[in-house]
Amino acid sequence: MLLTISKERTFIPEFNGNRNLPASDQIVVKYRAPTIETKSRCRSRPEVESHADRDGKITGMHIRIDRNDKATVSELLLSISGAAYVDGKGNTVQVVNAHDLFAAPIEFEPLMNEIVKKFDEELDRSEIDEKNSASGSAS
């Protein structure tokens, strides 16, 4: 089986009513298609915690997988267009990459959270998305 899978993907965040704006004014996020290696760098191995009583009966089993939001954004984010703010000196500051996003005012945290959520969905997906693949050769 030969799959064609885009190496770059795009999404339009909902942040601050962004999807309701004209296309020319929207924030657009471009990101790398995740790989198995990317997932392994952004996620810890599952840790299982449980308690056993004196009879060996296991109770309170809990599986924990740590997520590193900053690593996820740094690994996958290629660019952001259409995001900017005016700083205290009246200068327009563009938010165009992960570094800019991390340095942006706290008002951009909902945008970062939305980007992280989208990237987490991509990292957790393990089946073929028909919208992002087609038969043919790899891109």
N, C-alpha and C positions, 0 to 999 in steps of 0.2 A: 504494500500500500504506500503510495506516495502522496504526501499532504503538502499543500501550499499554505504557509502560515506567515502572515505579515510580521515583520520584525518590529514595526512601529505601530502604535495604536493611538487613538484620540478619543477624548471624551469632553463633554460640556458639563461642568459642575452646576449644581442648583444654587450655589452660594449667592446670597444677597439678591435673589430674583434674576440671576444671570441668564437662565434659559428663556426668560420672557423678553430679553433685549433683542434688538436687531442683530443678525449674525455678525455684522461688522463691529459691534460693540461687545460681543461676548468674550468671556474668559475661555480660552481653549487650552486644554492640558494634553501634551503629547508625551507618551511614555513607551518604554521598551516592553516588548512582549516578554513576560517572565520565562525563565528557564528553570530546570530542575536545580541547577547550581545556585541560581539566584534565591530560590526558595530555601535552600539549605543554609544560605548565609543570613537570611532574614528571620528564620524561625529556629528556635531551639528544638532539640529532640524532645519528644514527649517524656515527661517525668510522671511516674505513677506513685501516689502517696496513699497509703492505707494503714489501718490499724488492725491488729489481731488480738483477740482476747486469749485467755489462758488455754482455751480449748482449741485454738487455732482458727476460730471463726473470724473471717475478715469482714470488717465494717468500715464505713466511711471512706470508700475508695474514691480518689480524686485524681484526674489526669490533667496535668498543666502543660501548656505549650506557650512559652514566652514569645511575644511579638515585639520586634524592635522597630517602632514607627520611623525613627530617623534613618535607620539603615534601609528600610523599605523605600522611603521616598528618595534617598540618595541613590539607591541601586536602579530604580525604575524611571524616575522623572527625567525626561529629556528637555522639555521646555514648557513654559507657561506664556501665553500671549494674552494681552488685554487686561492684565492686572497691574494696578498702580495705586499709589496714594500720594498725598501732598504732606511733606514733613513739616516740622515746626518752623522751618525757615522759608516756607513757601515753595520749596523745590519739589518737582514731581519725581517720585522714585518708582521705577519699574520693578515689578516682581517677575523675573523671567526664568529662574532656575531654583534648585533646591536650596542653595545658599541664601538667596534673596528671600525665599519663603520662610526659612528659619529665622532670619533677621527682621522680618516684617513685624509691625505692631500686632498686639494681641488680637485686634479685630480680625486678623487673617487666620486665627486659629480654626474657626469653623471651616474655612476653605481647606486648610491642611488636613483636618479631620475627615473631610469628604474625600480628599485625594487618597488618604491612607485607607479609608474604607473601600474605595474602588480598587486599589492595589491589592488589599487583602483578599477581596473577592477573586481577583485574577490569580493570586498565588494559591488560593484554596481550590480553584477549579481544576478538575482532573479529566474533564471530558472535552471533546472537540466542540468548539463554538462555530456553528455553521455560518455565522455572519463574518467571522474573521478567518475562515479557511475555505478552500475550494480544491477540487482535484487538480492535479498538475504537478509542477515542480516547486521545490522550496524557494522562498524569496531570500 
